[in-house]
Amino acid sequence: MTERHDVVIVGGGLVGASLAIALEGLDLDVGLVEATAPGTMPAVFDQRNLSFAAATVNALTALGVMRKLRAPTGPIRRIHISRQGDFGRVRLDAADYDREAFGQVVVARDFGEALEARLQELPRLIRYRPARFVAAAGPVDGARTVRIATADGEREIGARLLVAADGTASAVRDALGIRAQEYDYAQTLFVARVRAERAPDGTAYERFGDHGPTALLPRGDRHFGVVHAVPSTDAAEVAALDQAAWLARVQHAFGWRVGRLLASGERSAYPIARVVAERVTAARAVLLGNAAQTIHPIGAQGFNLGLRDALTLAELLDGAADIGADDLLAAYAGRRHEDRQRTLAFSDGLARLTANDEPLLRPLRSLGLMASDSMPWLQSFLVGGAMGFRGDVPALCREAAR
């Protein structure tokens, strides 16, 4: 017998779990298909550092997730942007906008444990784990049939609305016949925790170079989270560096604004590619987060954008007569269009412009940095994007954290 749900979410990572929590309190039967077994964590919840925009902090506070964090977060009170070899810089201070912080730095593993703690508080949520999406049929009679593989074999579950939150290489997206445009930045991102002579003071640094960005993020444990992009052709060599050589490389790329880099934790490496779905809906189905758009991590926009996907969908489902209706999904796509397009253009344009070593671009970039540092209206535009207030902002993002 096929078990039927109102909503079936495929993917229990950052966005899928957040959506399940956001649907709490709605009169909906929700199923969550997760690749990992109970007691284990998805690979995405590792030691990387997540930059939560203020809008994200507001929403996760309202959803009861922030109070579940066990490790201290690192407030981002200032943002400092520069490029190696170019004049000018951009300096943004939250106090200038009557804000305590632009956002918070959270360790991904701690966030994963907080999400899991909240999921365990949802008595109506049905979790299929470990389980893998196999196929989707329909829709027929107002529902799709979703086939999943579990430890006990394959089974079918019904969904009035199928949600793909299964990441960049989305099996659901492929099954729905939605094509994606891909661009390989030919970069690999290394992340680690580092200790410096000067402890974090709330400043997040983004330093651009010919081969990508190097960022230092203020963690809550008196360390920095370092994000360092290298050409993919150099990734194996960088991964093999001993700690002294690794720190020397990051120091050369970043500079001395926090003094000497003294020690580093374990490094993790992630290839960087842009993968953007040509559409975000199909009949009784919707794509969220990285399944809809995987963007360059420059500016730390990825999860923040995906969470706004999830919260917008949850708003539209609240009280809807037919949660999978074509007009509802069209309304979803319409509400997400501006935020999605502006964020995609910002991250991709900034990644390509700042990594271009063409000498003729240097004076133009320098002028742009100096203008951004001196024009209040341009700074306000950057701040609004950095804090997650683009386009039709979901209500939970707008509410002040309490």
SEZA-528601 format. One record per residue (C-alpha): residue number from 1; residue in three letters; x, y, z. Coordinates in nm, 2 decimals. Example, Ala and Ser with C-alpha at 12.3 -4.5 7.8 and 13.67 -1.06 7.14 Angstrom:
BEGIN
ATOM;pos;code;u;v;w
ATOM;1;ALA;1.23;-0.45;0.78;
ATOM;2;SER;1.37;-0.11;0.71;
! end
This chain:
BEGIN
ATOM;pos;code;u;v;w
ATOM;1;MET;0.00;0.00;0.00;
ATOM;2;THR;0.14;0.34;-0.10;
ATOM;3;GLU;0.18;0.58;0.19;
ATOM;4;ARG;0.05;0.93;0.09;
ATOM;5;HIS;0.18;1.26;0.21;
ATOM;6;ASP;0.09;1.62;0.13;
ATOM;7;VAL;0.46;1.71;0.09;
ATOM;8;VAL;0.76;1.49;0.03;
ATOM;9;ILE;1.09;1.66;0.06;
ATOM;10;VAL;1.39;1.47;-0.09;
ATOM;11;GLY;1.71;1.58;0.08;
ATOM;12;GLY;1.77;1.63;0.45;
ATOM;13;GLY;2.06;1.88;0.43;
ATOM;14;LEU;2.06;2.25;0.51;
ATOM;15;VAL;1.76;2.35;0.30;
ATOM;16;GLY;1.55;2.04;0.32;
ATOM;17;ALA;1.57;2.01;0.69;
ATOM;18;SER;1.49;2.39;0.73;
ATOM;19;LEU;1.18;2.35;0.51;
ATOM;20;ALA;1.06;2.06;0.72;
ATOM;21;ILE;1.09;2.28;1.03;
ATOM;22;ALA;0.92;2.57;0.85;
ATOM;23;LEU;0.62;2.36;0.77;
ATOM;24;GLU;0.57;2.28;1.14;
ATOM;25;GLY;0.23;2.41;1.25;
ATOM;26;LEU;0.08;2.39;0.91;
ATOM;27;ASP;-0.20;2.13;0.86;
ATOM;28;LEU;0.02;1.92;0.63;
ATOM;29;ASP;0.15;1.57;0.63;
ATOM;30;VAL;0.52;1.59;0.55;
ATOM;31;GLY;0.76;1.31;0.46;
ATOM;32;LEU;1.14;1.37;0.46;
ATOM;33;VAL;1.37;1.14;0.25;
ATOM;34;GLU;1.72;1.14;0.39;
ATOM;35;ALA;2.03;0.97;0.26;
ATOM;36;THR;2.19;0.92;0.60;
ATOM;37;ALA;2.09;0.68;0.87;
ATOM;38;PRO;1.98;0.79;1.22;
ATOM;39;GLY;2.27;0.90;1.43;
ATOM;40;THR;2.48;1.01;1.13;
ATOM;41;MET;2.51;1.35;0.97;
ATOM;42;PRO;2.50;1.45;0.60;
ATOM;43;ALA;2.85;1.52;0.46;
ATOM;44;VAL;2.76;1.89;0.42;
ATOM;45;PHE;2.76;1.93;0.80;
ATOM;46;ASP;3.13;1.93;0.84;
ATOM;47;GLN;3.38;2.19;0.98;
ATOM;48;ARG;3.32;2.45;0.71;
ATOM;49;ASN;3.20;2.79;0.82;
ATOM;50;LEU;2.86;2.92;0.72;
ATOM;51;SER;2.79;3.29;0.70;
ATOM;52;PHE;2.43;3.35;0.80;
ATOM;53;ALA;2.29;3.68;0.68;
ATOM;54;ALA;2.08;3.89;0.92;
ATOM;55;ALA;1.77;3.77;0.74;
ATOM;56;THR;1.87;3.41;0.79;
ATOM;57;VAL;1.94;3.47;1.16;
ATOM;58;ASN;1.60;3.63;1.20;
ATOM;59;ALA;1.43;3.33;1.03;
ATOM;60;LEU;1.62;3.06;1.21;
ATOM;61;THR;1.56;3.23;1.54;
ATOM;62;ALA;1.19;3.23;1.48;
ATOM;63;LEU;1.20;2.86;1.38;
ATOM;64;GLY;1.37;2.77;1.70;
ATOM;65;VAL;1.70;2.66;1.54;
ATOM;66;MET;1.94;2.93;1.67;
ATOM;67;ARG;1.87;2.84;2.03;
ATOM;68;LYS;1.98;2.48;1.96;
ATOM;69;LEU;2.33;2.58;1.86;
ATOM;70;ARG;2.58;2.47;2.12;
ATOM;71;ALA;2.89;2.64;1.99;
ATOM;72;PRO;2.92;3.02;2.01;
ATOM;73;THR;2.85;3.21;1.68;
ATOM;74;GLY;3.08;3.48;1.55;
ATOM;75;PRO;2.90;3.81;1.48;
ATOM;76;ILE;2.99;3.99;1.16;
ATOM;77;ARG;3.00;4.35;1.26;
ATOM;78;ARG;3.22;4.48;0.98;
ATOM;79;ILE;3.30;4.37;0.62;
ATOM;80;HIS;3.64;4.45;0.46;
ATOM;81;ILE;3.68;4.39;0.08;
ATOM;82;SER;3.99;4.44;-0.12;
ATOM;83;ARG;4.18;4.29;-0.42;
ATOM;84;GLN;4.55;4.20;-0.44;
ATOM;85;GLY;4.73;4.45;-0.67;
ATOM;86;ASP;4.44;4.69;-0.69;
ATOM;87;PHE;4.39;5.03;-0.52;
ATOM;88;GLY;4.09;5.10;-0.30;
ATOM;89;ARG;3.88;4.89;-0.06;
ATOM;90;VAL;3.53;4.86;0.07;
ATOM;91;ARG;3.46;4.89;0.44;
ATOM;92;LEU;3.11;4.84;0.58;
ATOM;93;ASP;3.02;4.88;0.95;
ATOM;94;ALA;2.69;4.75;1.09;
ATOM;95;ALA;2.68;5.03;1.34;
ATOM;96;ASP;2.65;5.28;1.05;
ATOM;97;TYR;2.31;5.11;0.97;
ATOM;98;ASP;2.20;5.09;1.33;
ATOM;99;ARG;2.26;4.72;1.33;
ATOM;100;GLU;2.46;4.52;1.58;
ATOM;101;ALA;2.58;4.28;1.31;
ATOM;102;PHE;2.53;4.20;0.94;
ATOM;103;GLY;2.50;3.83;1.03;
ATOM;104;GLN;2.67;3.55;1.22;
ATOM;105;VAL;2.93;3.28;1.14;
ATOM;106;VAL;2.82;2.93;1.23;
ATOM;107;VAL;3.01;2.60;1.21;
ATOM;108;ALA;2.83;2.37;0.97;
ATOM;109;ARG;2.84;2.07;1.20;
ATOM;110;ASP;2.70;2.26;1.49;
ATOM;111;PHE;2.42;2.39;1.26;
ATOM;112;GLY;2.35;2.03;1.15;
ATOM;113;GLU;2.32;1.92;1.51;
ATOM;114;ALA;2.08;2.21;1.58;
ATOM;115;LEU;1.86;2.12;1.28;
ATOM;116;GLU;1.85;1.75;1.39;
ATOM;117;ALA;1.75;1.86;1.74;
ATOM;118;ARG;1.46;2.06;1.60;
ATOM;119;LEU;1.36;1.78;1.36;
ATOM;120;GLN;1.33;1.54;1.65;
ATOM;121;GLU;1.08;1.78;1.81;
ATOM;122;LEU;0.84;1.75;1.51;
ATOM;123;PRO;0.60;1.47;1.61;
ATOM;124;ARG;0.41;1.45;1.28;
ATOM;125;LEU;0.71;1.44;1.05;
ATOM;126;ILE;0.77;1.11;0.88;
ATOM;127;ARG;1.14;1.05;0.81;
ATOM;128;TYR;1.26;0.79;0.56;
ATOM;129;ARG;1.63;0.72;0.64;
ATOM;130;PRO;1.85;0.60;0.51;
ATOM;131;ALA;1.67;0.63;0.18;
ATOM;132;ARG;1.75;0.72;-0.18;
ATOM;133;PHE;1.53;0.88;-0.44;
ATOM;134;VAL;1.48;0.64;-0.74;
ATOM;135;ALA;1.21;0.78;-0.96;
ATOM;136;ALA;0.89;0.99;-0.97;
ATOM;137;ALA;0.58;0.92;-1.17;
ATOM;138;GLY;0.27;1.12;-1.25;
ATOM;139;PRO;0.11;1.34;-1.16;
ATOM;140;VAL;-0.21;1.14;-1.15;
ATOM;141;ASP;-0.52;1.23;-0.96;
ATOM;142;GLY;-0.35;1.53;-0.80;
ATOM;143;ALA;-0.04;1.35;-0.67;
ATOM;144;ARG;0.30;1.21;-0.78;
ATOM;145;THR;0.42;0.86;-0.69;
ATOM;146;VAL;0.77;0.87;-0.56;
ATOM;147;ARG;0.98;0.56;-0.55;
ATOM;148;ILE;1.26;0.54;-0.30;
ATOM;149;ALA;1.52;0.28;-0.21;
ATOM;150;THR;1.55;0.19;0.16;
ATOM;151;ALA;1.74;-0.08;0.36;
ATOM;152;ASP;1.43;-0.30;0.32;
ATOM;153;GLY;1.41;-0.26;-0.05;
ATOM;154;GLU;1.22;-0.02;-0.28;
ATOM;155;ARG;0.89;0.14;-0.18;
ATOM;156;GLU;0.64;0.39;-0.32;
ATOM;157;ILE;0.51;0.70;-0.14;
ATOM;158;GLY;0.26;0.95;-0.27;
ATOM;159;ALA;0.31;1.33;-0.27;
ATOM;160;ARG;0.07;1.61;-0.36;
ATOM;161;LEU;0.39;1.82;-0.38;
ATOM;162;LEU;0.74;1.68;-0.44;
ATOM;163;VAL;1.02;1.91;-0.32;
ATOM;164;ALA;1.37;1.86;-0.46;
ATOM;165;ALA;1.63;1.97;-0.20;
ATOM;166;ASP;1.88;1.70;-0.29;
ATOM;167;GLY;2.17;1.92;-0.39;
ATOM;168;THR;2.37;2.02;-0.69;
ATOM;169;ALA;2.36;1.68;-0.86;
ATOM;170;SER;1.99;1.66;-0.80;
ATOM;171;ALA;1.84;1.32;-0.90;
ATOM;172;VAL;1.49;1.47;-0.87;
ATOM;173;ARG;1.57;1.75;-1.11;
ATOM;174;ASP;1.70;1.50;-1.36;
ATOM;175;ALA;1.39;1.28;-1.31;
ATOM;176;LEU;1.16;1.58;-1.38;
ATOM;177;GLY;1.34;1.65;-1.70;
ATOM;178;ILE;1.46;1.99;-1.59;
ATOM;179;ARG;1.79;2.08;-1.76;
ATOM;180;ALA;2.06;2.28;-1.58;
ATOM;181;GLN;2.32;2.52;-1.72;
ATOM;182;GLU;2.67;2.45;-1.58;
ATOM;183;TYR;2.99;2.65;-1.56;
ATOM;184;ASP;3.31;2.52;-1.42;
ATOM;185;TYR;3.51;2.80;-1.25;
ATOM;186;ALA;3.82;2.58;-1.26;
ATOM;187;GLN;3.87;2.66;-0.89;
ATOM;188;THR;3.89;2.44;-0.58;
ATOM;189;LEU;3.79;2.59;-0.24;
ATOM;190;PHE;3.99;2.50;0.07;
ATOM;191;VAL;3.84;2.56;0.41;
ATOM;192;ALA;3.99;2.53;0.75;
ATOM;193;ARG;4.00;2.69;1.10;
ATOM;194;VAL;4.31;2.91;1.16;
ATOM;195;ARG;4.45;3.09;1.46;
ATOM;196;ALA;4.62;3.43;1.41;
ATOM;197;GLU;4.82;3.67;1.62;
ATOM;198;ARG;4.51;3.89;1.65;
ATOM;199;ALA;4.18;3.74;1.76;
ATOM;200;PRO;3.87;3.81;1.55;
ATOM;201;ASP;3.71;4.15;1.63;
ATOM;202;GLY;3.39;4.10;1.43;
ATOM;203;THR;3.54;4.19;1.09;
ATOM;204;ALA;3.49;3.95;0.79;
ATOM;205;TYR;3.76;3.99;0.53;
ATOM;206;GLU;3.73;3.91;0.16;
ATOM;207;ARG;4.05;3.94;-0.04;
ATOM;208;PHE;4.04;3.88;-0.41;
ATOM;209;GLY;4.32;3.75;-0.62;
ATOM;210;ASP;4.39;3.63;-0.98;
ATOM;211;HIS;4.28;3.28;-0.90;
ATOM;212;GLY;3.98;3.35;-0.67;
ATOM;213;PRO;3.90;3.48;-0.32;
ATOM;214;THR;4.06;3.43;0.02;
ATOM;215;ALA;3.82;3.51;0.31;
ATOM;216;LEU;3.87;3.52;0.68;
ATOM;217;LEU;3.55;3.49;0.88;
ATOM;218;PRO;3.53;3.57;1.25;
ATOM;219;ARG;3.42;3.25;1.43;
ATOM;220;GLY;3.29;3.25;1.79;
ATOM;221;ASP;3.58;3.04;1.93;
ATOM;222;ARG;3.85;3.31;1.88;
ATOM;223;HIS;3.96;3.15;1.56;
ATOM;224;PHE;3.90;3.25;1.19;
ATOM;225;GLY;3.74;3.04;0.93;
ATOM;226;VAL;3.96;3.06;0.62;
ATOM;227;VAL;3.82;3.01;0.27;
ATOM;228;HIS;4.10;3.00;0.01;
ATOM;229;ALA;4.04;2.94;-0.36;
ATOM;230;VAL;4.31;2.79;-0.58;
ATOM;231;PRO;4.32;2.68;-0.95;
ATOM;232;SER;4.19;2.33;-0.97;
ATOM;233;THR;4.51;2.23;-1.14;
ATOM;234;ASP;4.69;2.32;-0.82;
ATOM;235;ALA;4.45;2.15;-0.58;
ATOM;236;ALA;4.64;1.83;-0.53;
ATOM;237;GLU;4.96;2.02;-0.46;
ATOM;238;VAL;4.79;2.25;-0.21;
ATOM;239;ALA;4.63;1.96;-0.03;
ATOM;240;ALA;4.97;1.80;0.01;
ATOM;241;LEU;5.13;2.11;0.17;
ATOM;242;ASP;5.24;2.08;0.53;
ATOM;243;GLN;5.09;2.32;0.78;
ATOM;244;ALA;5.37;2.58;0.76;
ATOM;245;ALA;5.36;2.59;0.38;
ATOM;246;TRP;4.98;2.60;0.38;
ATOM;247;LEU;4.98;2.90;0.62;
ATOM;248;ALA;5.24;3.07;0.42;
ATOM;249;ARG;5.03;3.04;0.11;
ATOM;250;VAL;4.72;3.18;0.28;
ATOM;251;GLN;4.93;3.46;0.43;
ATOM;252;HIS;5.06;3.56;0.09;
ATOM;253;ALA;4.71;3.56;-0.06;
ATOM;254;PHE;4.55;3.74;0.23;
ATOM;255;GLY;4.81;3.98;0.38;
ATOM;256;TRP;4.88;4.08;0.74;
ATOM;257;ARG;4.56;4.25;0.86;
ATOM;258;VAL;4.52;4.00;1.14;
ATOM;259;GLY;4.89;3.95;1.20;
ATOM;260;ARG;5.08;3.63;1.14;
ATOM;261;LEU;4.87;3.31;1.09;
ATOM;262;LEU;4.99;3.07;1.36;
ATOM;263;ALA;4.81;2.74;1.32;
ATOM;264;SER;4.56;2.57;1.11;
ATOM;265;GLY;4.31;2.29;1.16;
ATOM;266;GLU;4.23;2.02;0.90;
ATOM;267;ARG;4.17;2.13;0.55;
ATOM;268;SER;3.88;2.03;0.33;
ATOM;269;ALA;3.85;2.09;-0.04;
ATOM;270;TYR;3.55;2.15;-0.27;
ATOM;271;PRO;3.55;2.20;-0.64;
ATOM;272;ILE;3.35;2.51;-0.75;
ATOM;273;ALA;3.10;2.51;-1.03;
ATOM;274;ARG;2.79;2.71;-1.11;
ATOM;275;VAL;2.48;2.49;-1.18;
ATOM;276;VAL;2.15;2.67;-1.25;
ATOM;277;ALA;1.82;2.50;-1.33;
ATOM;278;GLU;1.65;2.64;-1.63;
ATOM;279;ARG;1.32;2.64;-1.43;
ATOM;280;VAL;1.24;2.58;-1.07;
ATOM;281;THR;0.90;2.41;-1.10;
ATOM;282;ALA;0.73;2.12;-1.28;
ATOM;283;ALA;0.39;1.97;-1.24;
ATOM;284;ARG;0.34;1.92;-0.86;
ATOM;285;ALA;0.71;1.96;-0.80;
ATOM;286;VAL;0.95;2.24;-0.70;
ATOM;287;LEU;1.33;2.28;-0.67;
ATOM;288;LEU;1.49;2.45;-0.37;
ATOM;289;GLY;1.85;2.54;-0.27;
ATOM;290;ASN;2.14;2.39;-0.46;
ATOM;291;ALA;1.90;2.17;-0.66;
ATOM;292;ALA;1.77;2.50;-0.81;
ATOM;293;GLN;2.09;2.69;-0.81;
ATOM;294;THR;2.44;2.62;-0.70;
ATOM;295;ILE;2.65;2.94;-0.70;
ATOM;296;HIS;3.00;3.05;-0.64;
ATOM;297;PRO;3.06;3.08;-0.26;
ATOM;298;ILE;3.19;3.44;-0.30;
ATOM;299;GLY;2.99;3.66;-0.08;
ATOM;300;ALA;2.85;3.36;0.11;
ATOM;301;GLN;2.51;3.37;-0.06;
ATOM;302;GLY;2.43;3.01;-0.13;
ATOM;303;PHE;2.25;2.88;0.18;
ATOM;304;ASN;2.10;3.22;0.26;
ATOM;305;LEU;1.94;3.21;-0.09;
ATOM;306;GLY;1.82;2.85;-0.05;
ATOM;307;LEU;1.66;2.92;0.29;
ATOM;308;ARG;1.47;3.21;0.13;
ATOM;309;ASP;1.35;2.96;-0.13;
ATOM;310;ALA;1.22;2.73;0.15;
ATOM;311;LEU;1.06;3.01;0.35;
ATOM;312;THR;0.88;3.15;0.05;
ATOM;313;LEU;0.74;2.81;-0.04;
ATOM;314;ALA;0.62;2.75;0.32;
ATOM;315;GLU;0.44;3.09;0.32;
ATOM;316;LEU;0.25;2.99;0.00;
ATOM;317;LEU;0.16;2.65;0.13;
ATOM;318;ASP;0.00;2.79;0.44;
ATOM;319;GLY;-0.37;2.76;0.40;
ATOM;320;ALA;-0.35;2.68;0.03;
ATOM;321;ALA;-0.65;2.48;-0.11;
ATOM;322;ASP;-0.43;2.28;-0.34;
ATOM;323;ILE;-0.06;2.28;-0.24;
ATOM;324;GLY;0.06;2.15;-0.58;
ATOM;325;ALA;-0.16;2.36;-0.81;
ATOM;326;ASP;0.00;2.52;-1.11;
ATOM;327;ASP;-0.10;2.87;-1.01;
ATOM;328;LEU;0.06;2.83;-0.67;
ATOM;329;LEU;0.39;2.71;-0.82;
ATOM;330;ALA;0.38;2.99;-1.07;
ATOM;331;ALA;0.34;3.23;-0.78;
ATOM;332;TYR;0.64;3.07;-0.61;
ATOM;333;ALA;0.85;3.11;-0.92;
ATOM;334;GLY;0.74;3.47;-0.95;
ATOM;335;ARG;0.82;3.56;-0.59;
ATOM;336;ARG;1.16;3.41;-0.61;
ATOM;337;HIS;1.26;3.55;-0.95;
ATOM;338;GLU;1.41;3.89;-0.85;
ATOM;339;ASP;1.61;3.76;-0.55;
ATOM;340;ARG;1.73;3.46;-0.74;
ATOM;341;GLN;1.84;3.65;-1.05;
ATOM;342;ARG;2.00;3.94;-0.86;
ATOM;343;THR;2.20;3.70;-0.64;
ATOM;344;LEU;2.31;3.48;-0.93;
ATOM;345;ALA;2.42;3.79;-1.12;
ATOM;346;PHE;2.60;3.93;-0.82;
ATOM;347;SER;2.80;3.61;-0.73;
ATOM;348;ASP;2.88;3.51;-1.08;
ATOM;349;GLY;2.98;3.86;-1.19;
ATOM;350;LEU;3.19;3.93;-0.89;
ATOM;351;ALA;3.37;3.59;-0.92;
ATOM;352;ARG;3.46;3.64;-1.28;
ATOM;353;LEU;3.55;4.01;-1.25;
ATOM;354;THR;3.78;3.98;-0.95;
ATOM;355;ALA;3.96;3.67;-1.08;
ATOM;356;ASN;4.03;3.83;-1.42;
ATOM;357;ASP;4.40;3.93;-1.43;
ATOM;358;GLU;4.36;4.14;-1.74;
ATOM;359;PRO;4.58;4.46;-1.67;
ATOM;360;LEU;4.33;4.69;-1.83;
ATOM;361;LEU;4.07;4.59;-1.57;
ATOM;362;ARG;4.28;4.69;-1.27;
ATOM;363;PRO;4.22;5.07;-1.28;
ATOM;364;LEU;3.84;5.00;-1.34;
ATOM;365;ARG;3.83;4.77;-1.04;
ATOM;366;SER;4.02;5.02;-0.83;
ATOM;367;LEU;3.78;5.29;-0.92;
ATOM;368;GLY;3.49;5.06;-0.84;
ATOM;369;LEU;3.63;4.98;-0.49;
ATOM;370;MET;3.70;5.34;-0.41;
ATOM;371;ALA;3.35;5.44;-0.53;
ATOM;372;SER;3.19;5.16;-0.32;
ATOM;373;ASP;3.37;5.29;-0.02;
ATOM;374;SER;3.26;5.65;-0.06;
ATOM;375;MET;2.91;5.64;-0.20;
ATOM;376;PRO;2.64;5.58;0.07;
ATOM;377;TRP;2.37;5.47;-0.18;
ATOM;378;LEU;2.61;5.21;-0.32;
ATOM;379;GLN;2.71;5.09;0.02;
ATOM;380;SER;2.34;5.06;0.12;
ATOM;381;PHE;2.28;4.84;-0.19;
ATOM;382;LEU;2.57;4.61;-0.09;
ATOM;383;VAL;2.45;4.60;0.27;
ATOM;384;GLY;2.10;4.50;0.17;
ATOM;385;GLY;2.22;4.21;-0.04;
ATOM;386;ALA;2.47;4.10;0.23;
ATOM;387;MET;2.20;4.10;0.49;
ATOM;388;GLY;1.96;3.89;0.27;
ATOM;389;PHE;1.71;4.16;0.20;
ATOM;390;ARG;1.66;4.12;-0.18;
ATOM;391;GLY;1.34;4.11;-0.37;
ATOM;392;ASP;1.02;3.97;-0.21;
ATOM;393;VAL;1.16;3.88;0.13;
ATOM;394;PRO;0.98;3.61;0.33;
ATOM;395;ALA;0.81;3.74;0.65;
ATOM;396;LEU;1.03;3.53;0.89;
ATOM;397;CYS;1.34;3.70;0.75;
ATOM;398;ARG;1.20;4.05;0.81;
ATOM;399;GLU;1.11;3.99;1.17;
ATOM;400;ALA;1.36;4.11;1.43;
ATOM;401;ALA;1.53;3.82;1.62;
ATOM;402;ARG;1.40;3.77;1.97;
! end
